[in-house]
Amino acid sequence: MASSASEYTIGGVKILFPYKAYPSQLAMMNSIVRGLNCQKHCLLESPTGSGKSLALLCSTLAWQQSQYGKVGNESYPNEKKQEKVQVCNCACHTARMPSTPTAATCQTSSAVAENGKCSPSLNQDAACRPRNSLASKLHAMMKSPLSQGDDDFQTERKRIRMPLNDPQARKRRCVEKGVCYIDDKTILDEDNDGSWKMNLKSEPQHVPEVLVSSPCTLCTCMNSKKSEKGEDGAKGKNNGKTQVPKIFFGTRTHKQITQITHELRRTNYSYVRMTILSSRDHTCVHPEVSNSYNRNEKCKELLEGKDGRSCRFYQGVHRMNEQNTLQWIHGMHLAWDIEELVSLGKKLRSCAYFVARELMQEADIIFCPYNYLMDPQIRESMKINLKDQIVIFDEAHNIEDCARESSSFSVTENQLLFAREELDSMVNQNIRKSNHEALRTVCYSFNNWLKESSGNLVEKEYETSCRVWNGKEMLNVFHNWGLTSATFSILQKHLDAVLEKEEKVLVLNGQQESVTVPTVSASTQIVLKGLFMVLDFLFRDNSRFADDYRIAVQQTYTWTNQPDIPDENGFFARPRNRRGSRKKAAVLTLNFWCLNPAVAFSDLNCVRTIVLTSGTLSPMDSFSSELGGKFIIQL
């Protein structure tokens, strides 16, 4: 953290900068604050080495803190409105005296006195007596003489005598509502023989019974209570406060995230609640999973508990999945990088991958690579919701390529065959039969069309042949299958049902046991989600993105080594001709290529503000048009 920070006020936001800012940094912070206040997208170009990242961090975090300050002041206007509410003389108000003197209560007391029910001086003293707190109320009740109390003119209340020196009694006085504790010194007289007697000198009068649990519905108090309940319910949905936008900070690589976090440590905002989203390749601490070839599938197998095994590190996520615990108990109160989180996870035997995801709920700023924000499948798997949030892309000159890759998908013939066979087994075992049958039909259609198209390929390079269709031609093919925008929405519901985890209670040997309904494997889920992602873009908004896609079928050849076969004695003999053991196999691949980055950016229309910064963004007009967004603020 900087020892001597410079303070700047830009757009009503106080920004603390670690040193005297350069003019380019001031201009950039001014544009960012304007974009955040007006909810506009920003396209900012600044040379490399001019301090773009530092200006981004300080301006956005300062604006976010100012929003938290505004949320904290929202309670004051409500309190002033409640003081102006006039109070009637209903049972619920006579049961509990008002805490502040009002003209309404004094007029009510005089009106009651004219009817002969009580004296004016008595009710005026009771209604207009200043009582600022619970302690002052109890003190006034204890010190008031018996002649002024006239207990007969008070509404009927439940009387419970508790000793004054009993701490539990004092606690009950403060907690219990609807019960009035009357001290022995004010109401009761003590005889010389030690017996207690009630003082009943005044004449009894008829007082209506008060039911505190059911207040009247004809006065303003009931309306205020309803409004308070409505406000409490609204606050409960937003965790008691208005939602302040989160900041999603995207970079190209994980190495750049480390550099950004080191820059954050230099600022006065290094204590901010943060997290870093990354893949299992960088955060997995399980020794068996981290050494495996496919960490994602191995991790999912352990989480599903196959073969009776589970991940012991996942069970320890609760040790460090809260921001306060991470900052003040484990000592990570300043900005940290992913290596520090992984080392702490190994020390506490906690999974750093899932800890980072859990920390996102309370984090104010989330660091992640580009594709975590652009790819729909990654956003869904990481549970990233960008609605009304702030998205920053640093070094965004490569954002177009990332957007095109996020909207593209490739699948091989073997992957389609494996998915089809797995769906066949689900149907044969009668597991969600209707849902799996619909998805199996889609896989059969793609497999059959891929085989038919393989005979019409044109050779392009050595051992490489392909054929390309545009999006409109492919929509005609889908229409011949019966796959349209109407039927696709039905297929999406089938896919959601298939991927949903469900448990059924079965009776085995007279005992009820919960059994998890089997689901398709991770590889099949990837194939289905990828195909449905591309189909969603093709059918979206009356197929307006169809011309932005090219569908290509490619055939290439790969060489594979034949497995060694032992002889009759069980020995593996090394073949004399190693080349003779190699086998040539053809590989068919179905590619969906997206040519327009605006396709992926169409999912970011719900974002509050997008900030793109780089050293080379010119020409900005063509750059913004390719992304399909309106970047009003440009620098």
Beta strands, then each sheet from edge to edge (+ up, - down):
strand 1: 6-10
strand 2: 13-17
strand 3: 42-45
strand 4: 188-190
strand 5: 196-198
strand 6: 247-251
strand 7: 274-276
strand 8: 365-369
strand 9: 390-394
strand 10: 409-412
strand 11: 458-461
strand 12: 464-470
strand 13: 503-508
strand 14: 511-516
strand 15: 549-561
strand 16: 582-594
strand 17: 609-614
strand 18: 633-634
sheet 1: 1+ 2-
sheet 2: 7+ 8+ 6+ 9+ 17+ 3+ 18+
sheet 3: 4+ 5-
sheet 4: 10+ 16- 15+ 12- 11+
sheet 5: 13+ 14-
end
